[in-house]
Amino acid sequence: MKELIELAKRIVSENTDLPFSIYSSVHEQHITNVPVVKPLLIFVLRGHKYLGADRRITCSAGSFVFLANSPTTEMRNIPSEEEYFALLIPFEYSDFSQFKDKKNRKKNYFQGKINHPLDKALQQFIEWSAFSPKETQHLRRQELLQIIFLAGYDCVGAMAEAPTLSHQIYGIIEDNPAASWGGERIAAYLTMSESTLRRRLKDEGTNIKAIRNRTRLGHGLHLVQTTMEPIGRISERCGYQSQSRFTDQFKQLFSITPSELRKTRLHD
């Protein structure tokens, strides 16, 4: 795992807009209500990850967990040796098209070990990310899915549900979370009436404000975990004019403030 960690750190330090993220900490992190908007593959390379309020999912160094694009979950990231270190790869629904003819019951997650073929494929995925055009990223993601499938995890094809309207709106806002996203603008983007938009979201048990807030705060969580930008700047990038407002809502959703979470990434 050491070689993968060193490679990932180097690629991230030299490049931006990569198809993966690194989450690391030197102190324990406990975050509630983490939104999982897209299918998410998490490789734990150092330390331990616990998922769920009852810690029913344990993922230790050298293993992975694949989360479907439906739950929000509680997470604990536990360092061992000098740090906790995980590599996260989000997937698009279209990445699973190769499995469309395989009938599998929907799953919320599954776990596995990082075997030799997957280790090598992940290494190539990281290296390739530094120079490959963004338009070809889906090919490497699909290759990872195929390797996991061939390793005996045939349930991988059941990890993505067709995007709901809520998921579509998450994606729209996520591309520019600082913009002003009201019902009229979103309805025009989706070429439907605002009344139809609100009715369909009500049928899904949500509304525009809830989606907008969760998308912005989820983006804020990602920036706190992956950058060292000032919290005030992060709040602006997430569409908040007030840092205190951003901090209050962040704390309410994730049970930790941005500054407290940032401190878990720093040595005492």
Backbone as CSV, one residue per row, in Angstrom:
resi,resn,N_x,N_y,N_z,CA_x,CA_y,CA_z,C_x,C_y,C_z
1,MET,0.812,-1.206,0.000,0.000,0.000,0.000,0.864,1.284,0.000
2,LYS,2.085,1.152,0.521,2.960,2.316,0.638,3.247,2.937,-0.724
3,GLU,3.505,2.093,-1.742,3.801,2.625,-3.076,2.592,3.350,-3.656
4,LEU,1.391,2.800,-3.450,0.182,3.465,-3.941,-0.012,4.811,-3.260
5,ILE,0.233,4.871,-1.957,0.079,6.120,-1.207,1.043,7.178,-1.729
6,GLU,2.311,6.800,-1.897,3.310,7.758,-2.382,2.986,8.233,-3.792
7,LEU,2.522,7.312,-4.644,2.152,7.679,-6.011,0.970,8.638,-6.012
8,ALA,-0.072,8.319,-5.240,-1.265,9.167,-5.196,-0.924,10.561,-4.682
9,LYS,-0.109,10.636,-3.646,0.288,11.940,-3.097,1.042,12.763,-4.140
10,ARG,1.927,12.113,-4.880,2.699,12.841,-5.892,1.801,13.353,-7.015
11,ILE,0.905,12.511,-7.512,0.032,12.917,-8.613,-0.882,14.067,-8.174
12,VAL,-1.419,13.996,-6.957,-2.301,15.054,-6.461,-1.540,16.358,-6.276
13,SER,-0.285,16.288,-5.846,0.509,17.504,-5.630,0.880,18.197,-6.934
14,GLU,0.862,17.438,-8.039,1.303,17.987,-9.328,0.153,18.301,-10.275
15,ASN,-1.082,17.886,-9.932,-2.190,18.021,-10.876,-3.468,18.466,-10.164
16,THR,-4.380,19.010,-10.945,-5.716,19.360,-10.464,-6.755,18.689,-11.350
17,ASP,-8.015,18.758,-10.941,-9.122,18.202,-11.719,-8.889,16.731,-12.054
18,LEU,-8.570,15.959,-11.013,-8.327,14.525,-11.183,-9.626,13.735,-10.999
19,PRO,-9.707,12.511,-11.528,-10.926,11.698,-11.385,-10.974,10.927,-10.060
20,PHE,-10.116,11.275,-9.129,-10.130,10.670,-7.805,-9.745,11.717,-6.768
21,SER,-10.019,11.411,-5.518,-9.662,12.303,-4.414,-8.933,11.512,-3.339
22,ILE,-8.143,12.221,-2.555,-7.466,11.634,-1.404,-8.065,12.234,-0.140
23,TYR,-8.460,11.378,0.784,-8.893,11.817,2.108,-7.902,11.244,3.116
24,SER,-7.287,12.115,3.908,-6.329,11.648,4.895,-6.481,12.462,6.173
25,SER,-6.069,11.851,7.277,-6.117,12.549,8.565,-5.111,11.917,9.514
26,VAL,-4.699,12.690,10.481,-3.782,12.172,11.508,-4.497,11.985,12.833
27,HIS,-5.757,12.448,12.903,-6.606,12.238,14.082,-7.929,11.648,13.608
28,GLU,-8.634,10.986,14.496,-9.902,10.358,14.145,-10.911,11.392,13.651
29,GLN,-11.646,11.018,12.609,-12.726,11.837,12.076,-14.052,11.114,12.291
30,HIS,-15.060,11.853,12.729,-16.412,11.306,12.886,-17.368,12.276,12.214
31,ILE,-17.963,11.830,11.114,-18.811,12.690,10.288,-20.150,11.994,10.066
32,THR,-21.235,12.693,10.343,-22.565,12.116,10.156,-23.196,12.628,8.861
33,ASN,-24.183,11.881,8.365,-24.995,12.309,7.215,-24.176,12.657,5.974
34,VAL,-23.143,11.871,5.722,-22.316,12.126,4.539,-23.119,11.743,3.293
35,PRO,-23.342,12.702,2.373,-24.142,12.379,1.184,-23.329,11.568,0.179
36,VAL,-23.958,10.529,-0.361,-23.323,9.721,-1.412,-24.204,9.860,-2.649
37,VAL,-23.908,10.862,-3.453,-24.762,11.207,-4.589,-24.487,10.303,-5.787
38,LYS,-23.231,9.887,-5.946,-22.851,8.994,-7.035,-22.265,7.714,-6.447
39,PRO,-22.323,6.599,-7.185,-21.647,5.396,-6.698,-20.194,5.729,-6.371
40,LEU,-19.734,5.270,-5.206,-18.433,5.717,-4.696,-17.591,4.515,-4.282
41,LEU,-16.422,4.400,-4.886,-15.483,3.336,-4.562,-14.386,3.904,-3.670
42,ILE,-14.254,3.352,-2.472,-13.296,3.853,-1.490,-12.241,2.783,-1.230
43,PHE,-10.990,3.103,-1.538,-9.866,2.227,-1.238,-9.186,2.734,0.030
44,VAL,-9.189,1.943,1.073,-8.502,2.319,2.309,-7.083,1.768,2.237
45,LEU,-6.109,2.667,2.193,-4.714,2.264,2.030,-3.940,2.320,3.338
46,ARG,-4.468,3.049,4.309,-3.852,3.080,5.639,-4.920,3.442,6.661
47,GLY,-4.918,2.780,7.812,-5.905,3.051,8.854,-7.159,2.217,8.674
48,HIS,-8.257,2.704,9.243,-9.529,1.980,9.214,-10.678,2.954,8.955
49,LYS,-11.701,2.468,8.260,-12.931,3.233,8.060,-14.089,2.419,8.612
50,TYR,-14.937,3.076,9.413,-16.164,2.469,9.905,-17.334,3.234,9.314
51,LEU,-18.335,2.494,8.826,-19.520,3.092,8.229,-20.754,2.661,9.002
52,GLY,-21.675,3.604,9.200,-22.901,3.312,9.925,-22.776,3.678,11.391
53,ALA,-23.914,4.063,11.977,-23.914,4.459,13.384,-23.471,3.325,14.288
54,ASP,-23.718,2.091,13.862,-23.342,0.925,14.664,-22.017,0.316,14.213
55,ARG,-21.315,1.021,13.313,-20.026,0.548,12.795,-20.140,-0.836,12.146
56,ARG,-21.268,-1.105,11.537,-21.485,-2.452,10.993,-20.611,-2.733,9.780
57,ILE,-20.086,-1.701,9.141,-19.178,-1.899,8.019,-17.787,-1.450,8.459
58,THR,-16.827,-2.361,8.416,-15.443,-2.050,8.767,-14.570,-2.283,7.551
59,CYS,-13.791,-1.287,7.199,-12.914,-1.375,6.037,-11.504,-0.991,6.482
60,SER,-10.594,-1.955,6.481,-9.237,-1.726,6.960,-8.264,-1.583,5.804
61,ALA,-7.045,-1.182,6.112,-6.014,-0.985,5.087,-5.875,-2.226,4.220
62,GLY,-5.827,-2.000,2.901,-5.717,-3.106,1.969,-7.054,-3.625,1.482
63,SER,-8.122,-2.913,1.784,-9.454,-3.340,1.348,-10.217,-2.157,0.760
64,PHE,-11.391,-2.461,0.190,-12.215,-1.412,-0.395,-13.665,-1.614,0.009
65,VAL,-14.438,-0.533,-0.100,-15.881,-0.604,0.061,-16.495,0.194,-1.081
66,PHE,-17.536,-0.356,-1.680,-18.231,0.288,-2.800,-19.615,0.674,-2.302
67,LEU,-19.911,1.978,-2.315,-21.187,2.498,-1.837,-22.069,2.890,-3.011
68,ALA,-23.348,2.529,-2.944,-24.296,2.874,-3.991,-24.675,4.349,-3.920
69,ASN,-25.324,4.827,-4.971,-25.705,6.237,-5.050,-27.066,6.471,-4.410
70,SER,-27.258,5.925,-3.202,-28.545,6.147,-2.557,-28.447,6.572,-1.097
71,PRO,-27.509,6.015,-0.322,-27.586,6.329,1.103,-26.841,7.598,1.485
72,THR,-27.194,8.140,2.634,-26.284,8.998,3.375,-25.807,8.137,4.526
73,THR,-24.595,8.359,4.959,-24.054,7.438,5.945,-23.193,8.164,6.961
74,GLU,-22.983,7.514,8.069,-22.103,8.016,9.113,-20.741,7.365,8.929
75,MET,-19.685,8.159,9.042,-18.343,7.655,8.788,-17.404,7.978,9.934
76,ARG,-16.547,7.023,10.254,-15.422,7.243,11.153,-14.152,6.830,10.427
77,ASN,-13.188,7.734,10.380,-11.898,7.459,9.771,-10.857,7.412,10.881
78,ILE,-10.205,6.249,11.046,-9.315,6.012,12.174,-7.880,5.845,11.666
79,PRO,-6.966,6.727,12.068,-5.566,6.570,11.649,-4.909,5.365,12.318
80,SER,-3.942,4.803,11.629,-3.030,3.841,12.236,-1.635,4.212,11.764
81,GLU,-0.623,3.872,12.538,0.730,4.370,12.273,0.660,5.892,12.243
82,GLU,0.999,6.512,11.097,1.016,7.980,11.117,-0.240,8.641,10.577
83,GLU,-1.136,7.904,9.895,-2.288,8.579,9.313,-3.362,7.587,8.868
84,TYR,-4.540,8.150,8.578,-5.583,7.454,7.809,-5.432,7.955,6.384
85,PHE,-5.537,7.048,5.407,-5.368,7.448,4.018,-6.289,6.613,3.149
86,ALA,-7.140,7.289,2.387,-8.065,6.594,1.487,-8.114,7.309,0.148
87,LEU,-8.344,6.536,-0.895,-8.496,7.073,-2.239,-9.928,6.819,-2.679
88,LEU,-10.616,7.875,-3.137,-12.035,7.802,-3.473,-12.243,8.058,-4.962
89,ILE,-13.035,7.199,-5.600,-13.347,7.345,-7.018,-14.868,7.359,-7.192
90,PRO,-15.448,8.489,-7.599,-16.891,8.522,-7.899,-17.151,8.022,-9.316
91,PHE,-18.282,7.353,-9.505,-18.645,6.806,-10.811,-19.929,7.448,-11.317
92,GLU,-20.062,7.464,-12.638,-21.290,7.903,-13.280,-22.177,6.688,-13.549
93,TYR,-23.473,6.936,-13.649,-24.413,5.848,-13.956,-24.047,5.166,-15.270
94,SER,-23.604,5.947,-16.247,-23.272,5.396,-17.559,-22.067,4.451,-17.511
95,ASP,-21.233,4.548,-16.479,-20.071,3.663,-16.371,-20.482,2.198,-16.216
96,PHE,-21.718,1.969,-15.789,-22.190,0.615,-15.510,-22.924,-0.006,-16.697
97,SER,-22.870,0.644,-17.855,-23.623,0.162,-19.018,-23.180,-1.236,-19.439
98,GLN,-21.930,-1.598,-19.151,-21.426,-2.925,-19.534,-22.118,-4.051,-18.777
99,PHE,-22.835,-3.693,-17.696,-23.512,-4.702,-16.886,-25.030,-4.674,-17.072
100,LYS,-25.505,-3.952,-18.050,-26.948,-3.738,-18.174,-27.726,-5.025,-18.425
101,ASP,-27.064,-6.033,-18.991,-27.749,-7.297,-19.277,-27.640,-8.304,-18.138
102,LYS,-26.917,-7.930,-17.081,-26.756,-8.823,-15.933,-27.755,-8.430,-14.856
103,LYS,-28.656,-9.332,-14.533,-29.723,-9.040,-13.587,-29.226,-9.248,-12.153
104,ASN,-29.047,-8.174,-11.447,-28.626,-8.242,-10.053,-29.546,-7.388,-9.202
105,ARG,-29.832,-7.862,-8.016,-30.660,-7.082,-7.104,-29.857,-5.910,-6.562
106,LYS,-30.507,-4.786,-6.440,-29.840,-3.579,-5.970,-29.212,-3.804,-4.604
107,LYS,-27.952,-3.332,-4.461,-27.245,-3.409,-3.191,-26.828,-2.009,-2.767
108,ASN,-26.767,-1.785,-1.460,-26.317,-0.497,-0.944,-24.799,-0.417,-0.843
109,TYR,-24.152,-1.582,-0.682,-22.690,-1.590,-0.602,-22.186,-3.022,-0.736
110,PHE,-20.897,-3.150,-1.023,-20.201,-4.417,-0.842,-18.735,-4.115,-0.575
111,GLN,-18.025,-5.095,-0.042,-16.634,-4.904,0.354,-15.747,-5.958,-0.287
112,GLY,-14.444,-5.692,-0.306,-13.503,-6.666,-0.828,-12.077,-6.289,-0.507
113,LYS,-11.163,-7.184,-0.866,-9.736,-6.962,-0.671,-9.105,-6.415,-1.950
114,ILE,-8.067,-5.630,-1.782,-7.324,-5.125,-2.929,-6.326,-6.207,-3.338
115,ASN,-6.729,-7.049,-4.302,-5.847,-8.126,-4.752,-4.817,-7.579,-5.741
116,HIS,-3.950,-8.445,-6.226,-2.851,-7.991,-7.090,-3.348,-7.322,-8.377
117,PRO,-4.290,-7.926,-9.133,-4.766,-7.249,-10.353,-5.400,-5.884,-10.061
118,LEU,-6.154,-5.786,-8.968,-6.790,-4.518,-8.638,-5.747,-3.495,-8.201
119,ASP,-4.737,-3.937,-7.473,-3.638,-3.067,-7.060,-2.963,-2.462,-8.290
120,LYS,-2.656,-3.297,-9.281,-1.990,-2.821,-10.490,-2.905,-1.910,-11.313
121,ALA,-4.177,-2.265,-11.383,-5.127,-1.428,-12.123,-5.282,-0.067,-11.460
122,LEU,-5.298,-0.039,-10.137,-5.410,1.225,-9.412,-4.157,2.066,-9.627
123,GLN,-2.997,1.430,-9.623,-1.750,2.146,-9.889,-1.792,2.788,-11.276
124,GLN,-2.236,2.027,-12.278,-2.327,2.562,-13.632,-3.357,3.686,-13.713
125,PHE,-4.470,3.523,-12.992,-5.513,4.549,-12.983,-4.953,5.868,-12.444
126,ILE,-4.181,5.795,-11.372,-3.602,6.997,-10.769,-2.595,7.642,-11.716
127,GLU,-1.701,6.829,-12.278,-0.680,7.359,-13.187,-1.314,7.985,-14.427
128,TRP,-2.289,7.284,-14.984,-2.963,7.741,-16.205,-3.691,9.067,-15.975
129,SER,-4.184,9.281,-14.761,-4.959,10.478,-14.442,-4.172,11.765,-14.655
130,ALA,-2.848,11.669,-14.613,-2.011,12.863,-14.714,-1.953,13.437,-16.121
131,PHE,-2.223,12.612,-17.134,-2.039,13.100,-18.507,-3.192,12.784,-19.458
132,SER,-4.086,11.890,-19.073,-5.138,11.478,-20.000,-6.235,12.532,-20.109
133,PRO,-6.791,12.738,-21.294,-7.883,13.706,-21.459,-9.101,13.328,-20.626
134,LYS,-9.796,14.340,-20.170,-10.966,14.103,-19.339,-12.013,13.277,-20.070
135,GLU,-12.078,13.420,-21.385,-13.079,12.707,-22.181,-12.885,11.187,-22.158
136,THR,-11.713,10.723,-21.730,-11.450,9.281,-21.715,-11.499,8.690,-20.304
137,GLN,-11.822,9.504,-19.308,-11.806,9.018,-17.928,-12.775,7.865,-17.712
138,HIS,-13.908,7.883,-18.408,-14.896,6.820,-18.208,-14.350,5.453,-18.607
139,LEU,-13.405,5.424,-19.549,-12.850,4.145,-19.985,-12.063,3.470,-18.863
140,ARG,-11.294,4.251,-18.125,-10.523,3.696,-17.013,-11.437,3.301,-15.845
141,ARG,-12.472,4.086,-15.628,-13.422,3.710,-14.572,-14.094,2.378,-14.916
142,GLN,-14.487,2.242,-16.182,-15.115,0.990,-16.611,-14.142,-0.193,-16.495
143,GLU,-12.872,0.056,-16.739,-11.868,-0.997,-16.592,-11.774,-1.454,-15.135
144,LEU,-11.794,-0.524,-14.201,-11.778,-0.877,-12.781,-12.996,-1.729,-12.424
145,LEU,-14.160,-1.320,-12.919,-15.384,-2.082,-12.650,-15.273,-3.505,-13.191
146,GLN,-14.706,-3.641,-14.376,-14.576,-4.960,-14.987,-13.613,-5.842,-14.194
147,ILE,-12.530,-5.262,-13.702,-11.564,-6.034,-12.906,-12.205,-6.494,-11.605
148,ILE,-12.994,-5.633,-10.987,-13.695,-6.017,-9.760,-14.694,-7.134,-10.056
149,PHE,-15.401,-7.017,-11.173,-16.359,-8.061,-11.575,-15.653,-9.400,-11.785
150,LEU,-14.510,-9.386,-12.487,-13.784,-10.618,-12.791,-13.142,-11.221,-11.537
151,ALA,-12.975,-10.396,-10.492,-12.434,-10.903,-9.223,-13.491,-11.653,-8.428
152,GLY,-14.709,-11.729,-8.976,-15.762,-12.492,-8.321,-16.860,-11.659,-7.696
153,TYR,-16.767,-10.338,-7.829,-17.785,-9.455,-7.251,-18.808,-9.111,-8.334
154,ASP,-19.643,-10.100,-8.688,-20.593,-9.880,-9.773,-21.703,-8.912,-9.381
155,CYS,-21.766,-8.551,-8.089,-22.768,-7.592,-7.638,-22.401,-6.158,-8.014
156,VAL,-21.216,-5.959,-8.595,-20.798,-4.598,-8.932,-21.787,-3.942,-9.894
157,GLY,-22.421,-4.736,-10.738,-23.376,-4.182,-11.686,-24.640,-3.662,-11.049
158,ALA,-24.854,-3.979,-9.759,-26.063,-3.558,-9.062,-25.836,-2.328,-8.197
159,MET,-24.703,-1.652,-8.367,-24.361,-0.548,-7.472,-24.889,0.800,-7.932
160,ALA,-25.447,0.880,-9.110,-25.929,2.165,-9.624,-27.379,2.067,-10.030
161,GLU,-28.202,2.903,-9.445,-29.587,3.021,-9.881,-29.691,4.130,-10.919
162,ALA,-30.682,4.033,-11.793,-30.916,5.120,-12.739,-31.136,6.415,-11.959
163,PRO,-30.467,7.495,-12.363,-30.561,8.740,-11.596,-32.002,9.227,-11.469
164,THR,-32.405,9.539,-10.253,-33.698,10.157,-10.020,-33.618,11.629,-10.402
165,LEU,-34.736,12.309,-10.361,-34.725,13.750,-10.614,-33.848,14.448,-9.582
166,SER,-33.918,13.991,-8.341,-33.077,14.575,-7.283,-31.605,14.457,-7.638
167,HIS,-31.187,13.263,-8.106,-29.794,13.068,-8.474,-29.402,13.975,-9.641
168,GLN,-30.293,14.168,-10.582,-29.994,15.056,-11.712,-29.750,16.474,-11.223
169,ILE,-30.567,16.922,-10.265,-30.421,18.288,-9.750,-29.148,18.423,-8.925
170,TYR,-28.825,17.383,-8.149,-27.541,17.385,-7.442,-26.408,17.639,-8.430
171,GLY,-26.440,16.925,-9.548,-25.376,17.065,-10.542,-25.319,18.453,-11.146
172,ILE,-26.480,19.038,-11.402,-26.528,20.385,-11.982,-25.925,21.395,-11.017
173,ILE,-26.332,21.346,-9.764,-25.842,22.303,-8.767,-24.370,22.069,-8.461
174,GLU,-23.965,20.798,-8.436,-22.583,20.450,-8.101,-21.591,21.073,-9.071
175,ASP,-21.983,21.247,-10.322,-21.092,21.852,-11.314,-20.800,23.310,-11.010
176,ASN,-21.706,23.982,-10.295,-21.508,25.395,-9.944,-22.281,25.711,-8.661
177,PRO,-21.826,25.214,-7.508,-22.598,25.352,-6.269,-22.761,26.790,-5.787
178,ALA,-21.882,27.692,-6.228,-21.966,29.070,-5.769,-23.044,29.870,-6.500
179,ALA,-23.580,29.327,-7.600,-24.590,30.047,-8.382,-25.914,30.098,-7.632
180,SER,-26.788,30.971,-8.109,-28.123,31.103,-7.518,-29.059,30.105,-8.197
181,TRP,-29.372,29.024,-7.469,-30.183,27.953,-8.039,-31.579,27.948,-7.430
182,GLY,-32.489,28.624,-8.108,-33.884,28.620,-7.693,-34.705,27.680,-8.565
183,GLY,-35.971,27.529,-8.214,-36.832,26.621,-8.944,-36.976,26.975,-10.406
184,GLU,-37.116,28.255,-10.706,-37.313,28.669,-12.087,-36.107,28.329,-12.955
185,ARG,-34.913,28.578,-12.421,-33.690,28.321,-13.187,-33.487,26.828,-13.408
186,ILE,-33.710,26.033,-12.385,-33.524,24.586,-12.506,-34.556,24.001,-13.464
187,ALA,-35.810,24.472,-13.369,-36.858,23.968,-14.265,-36.519,24.275,-15.720
188,ALA,-35.988,25.481,-15.965,-35.614,25.845,-17.327,-34.472,24.966,-17.828
189,TYR,-33.529,24.661,-16.934,-32.399,23.807,-17.289,-32.878,22.409,-17.683
190,LEU,-33.916,21.929,-16.994,-34.449,20.589,-17.232,-35.587,20.589,-18.252
191,THR,-35.874,21.745,-18.790,-36.960,21.924,-19.778,-38.276,21.343,-19.275
192,MET,-38.690,21.751,-18.088,-39.997,21.383,-17.560,-40.542,22.579,-16.799
193,SER,-41.817,22.585,-16.513,-42.405,23.684,-15.765,-41.957,23.605,-14.310
194,GLU,-41.958,24.764,-13.646,-41.552,24.789,-12.237,-42.536,24.011,-11.373
195,SER,-43.817,24.063,-11.711,-44.807,23.323,-10.916,-44.585,21.809,-11.034
196,THR,-44.256,21.349,-12.258,-43.967,19.921,-12.446,-42.727,19.517,-11.669
197,LEU,-41.711,20.373,-11.703,-40.473,20.115,-10.975,-40.750,19.926,-9.482
198,ARG,-41.497,20.858,-8.912,-41.767,20.799,-7.469,-42.641,19.591,-7.117
199,ARG,-43.571,19.268,-7.981,-44.436,18.115,-7.722,-43.637,16.812,-7.752
200,ARG,-42.761,16.676,-8.731,-41.982,15.444,-8.843,-40.995,15.306,-7.686
201,LEU,-40.440,16.422,-7.241,-39.537,16.356,-6.091,-40.302,15.998,-4.816
202,LYS,-41.513,16.509,-4.697,-42.346,16.161,-3.539,-42.621,14.662,-3.520
203,ASP,-42.850,14.084,-4.699,-43.073,12.645,-4.799,-41.845,11.857,-4.353
204,GLU,-40.652,12.459,-4.506,-39.409,11.811,-4.074,-39.084,12.139,-2.620
205,GLY,-39.945,12.920,-1.970,-39.751,13.233,-0.561,-38.719,14.305,-0.290
206,THR,-38.519,15.218,-1.230,-37.535,16.268,-1.025,-38.002,17.548,-1.707
207,ASN,-37.159,18.568,-1.715,-37.481,19.845,-2.350,-36.194,20.531,-2.792
208,ILE,-36.345,21.608,-3.529,-35.183,22.287,-4.116,-34.238,22.804,-3.027
209,LYS,-34.778,23.386,-1.987,-33.929,23.945,-0.931,-33.092,22.867,-0.264
210,ALA,-33.703,21.726,0.030,-32.973,20.640,0.690,-31.847,20.114,-0.202
211,ILE,-32.143,19.944,-1.492,-31.120,19.464,-2.419,-29.998,20.488,-2.543
212,ARG,-30.360,21.751,-2.686,-29.352,22.812,-2.824,-28.434,22.856,-1.601
213,ASN,-29.024,22.781,-0.403,-28.219,22.848,0.817,-27.288,21.652,0.949
214,ARG,-27.816,20.454,0.693,-26.976,19.253,0.819,-25.860,19.229,-0.227
215,THR,-26.168,19.695,-1.435,-25.135,19.728,-2.474,-24.030,20.692,-2.099
216,ARG,-24.404,21.880,-1.647,-23.396,22.876,-1.266,-22.573,22.421,-0.073
217,LEU,-23.226,21.841,0.925,-22.493,21.389,2.103,-21.634,20.168,1.788
218,GLY,-22.133,19.285,0.912,-21.320,18.149,0.485,-20.069,18.604,-0.241
219,HIS,-20.208,19.645,-1.063,-19.047,20.206,-1.754,-18.102,20.837,-0.745
220,GLY,-18.658,21.513,0.254,-17.841,22.097,1.303,-17.066,21.040,2.069
221,LEU,-17.735,19.918,2.384,-17.070,18.812,3.065,-15.890,18.309,2.235
222,HIS,-16.113,18.161,0.937,-15.049,17.693,0.045,-13.862,18.664,0.054
223,LEU,-14.124,19.962,0.013,-13.047,20.950,-0.022,-12.286,20.999,1.302
224,VAL,-12.998,20.868,2.412,-12.319,20.850,3.714,-11.400,19.631,3.810
225,GLN,-11.849,18.508,3.236,-11.085,17.268,3.315,-9.915,17.213,2.331
226,THR,-9.988,17.945,1.235,-8.989,17.769,0.175,-8.129,18.995,-0.092
227,THR,-8.431,20.134,0.510,-7.637,21.340,0.296,-7.280,21.958,1.646
228,MET,-6.400,22.965,1.583,-6.088,23.754,2.777,-6.557,25.197,2.586
229,GLU,-7.555,25.383,1.739,-8.109,26.724,1.537,-8.724,27.241,2.831
230,PRO,-8.676,28.553,3.068,-9.337,29.114,4.252,-10.827,28.764,4.252
231,ILE,-11.381,28.559,5.425,-12.795,28.181,5.537,-13.688,29.262,4.930
232,GLY,-13.304,30.522,5.086,-14.085,31.603,4.496,-14.158,31.496,2.987
233,ARG,-13.044,31.142,2.368,-13.024,30.978,0.911,-13.876,29.789,0.487
234,ILE,-13.808,28.705,1.255,-14.623,27.526,0.950,-16.107,27.860,1.031
235,SER,-16.493,28.616,2.047,-17.911,28.980,2.183,-18.375,29.791,0.980
236,GLU,-17.519,30.682,0.464,-17.861,31.456,-0.731,-18.019,30.546,-1.945
237,ARG,-17.119,29.600,-2.090,-17.170,28.686,-3.235,-18.410,27.801,-3.192
238,CYS,-18.985,27.655,-2.008,-20.190,26.835,-1.849,-21.470,27.673,-1.899
239,GLY,-21.340,28.964,-2.173,-22.526,29.798,-2.331,-23.010,30.471,-1.066
240,TYR,-22.185,30.513,-0.024,-22.566,31.164,1.234,-21.895,32.530,1.335
241,GLN,-22.692,33.555,1.598,-22.142,34.893,1.779,-21.607,35.088,3.187
242,SER,-22.027,34.241,4.105,-21.609,34.343,5.504,-20.891,33.061,5.925
243,GLN,-19.657,33.194,6.410,-18.925,32.027,6.884,-19.602,31.405,8.106
244,SER,-20.156,32.244,8.964,-20.820,31.725,10.170,-22.055,30.900,9.791
245,ARG,-22.784,31.348,8.767,-23.946,30.595,8.292,-23.504,29.229,7.750
246,PHE,-22.432,29.237,6.966,-21.881,27.995,6.429,-21.455,27.064,7.566
247,THR,-20.761,27.596,8.544,-20.287,26.788,9.674,-21.456,26.191,10.451
248,ASP,-22.491,26.999,10.694,-23.660,26.513,11.454,-24.349,25.357,10.726
249,GLN,-24.571,25.518,9.416,-25.258,24.469,8.663,-24.374,23.230,8.494
250,PHE,-23.070,23.433,8.336,-22.120,22.335,8.251,-22.160,21.511,9.536
251,LYS,-22.128,22.195,10.663,-22.168,21.527,11.968,-23.492,20.787,12.160
252,GLN,-24.586,21.406,11.750,-25.904,20.799,11.915,-26.013,19.499,11.123
253,LEU,-25.439,19.466,9.935,-25.554,18.274,9.085,-24.518,17.204,9.450
254,PHE,-23.266,17.626,9.625,-22.173,16.661,9.770,-21.717,16.441,11.212
255,SER,-22.288,17.182,12.159,-21.966,17.041,13.588,-20.518,17.408,13.904
256,ILE,-19.923,18.250,13.085,-18.574,18.741,13.304,-18.429,20.025,12.504
257,THR,-17.699,21.001,13.004,-17.513,22.244,12.260,-16.395,22.071,11.233
258,PRO,-16.355,22.926,10.217,-15.264,22.843,9.239,-13.890,22.975,9.889
259,SER,-13.765,23.892,10.850,-12.467,24.091,11.504,-12.062,22.874,12.324
260,GLU,-13.032,22.256,13.008,-12.735,21.046,13.785,-12.286,19.912,12.865
261,LEU,-12.961,19.785,11.721,-12.596,18.735,10.772,-11.217,19.009,10.180
262,ARG,-10.934,20.256,9.872,-9.628,20.626,9.325,-8.506,20.256,10.305
263,LYS,-8.736,20.438,11.580,-7.707,20.144,12.596,-7.337,18.668,12.626
264,THR,-8.272,17.782,12.222,-7.951,16.353,12.231,-6.915,16.001,11.173
265,ARG,-6.703,16.894,10.237,-5.723,16.662,9.177,-4.340,17.205,9.522
266,LEU,-4.242,17.908,10.656,-3.001,18.585,11.032,-2.362,17.921,12.243
267,HIS,-1.040,17.838,12.228,-0.319,17.334,13.390,-0.379,18.360,14.516
268,ASP,-0.438,17.879,15.741,-0.483,18.774,16.903,0.800,19.603,16.992
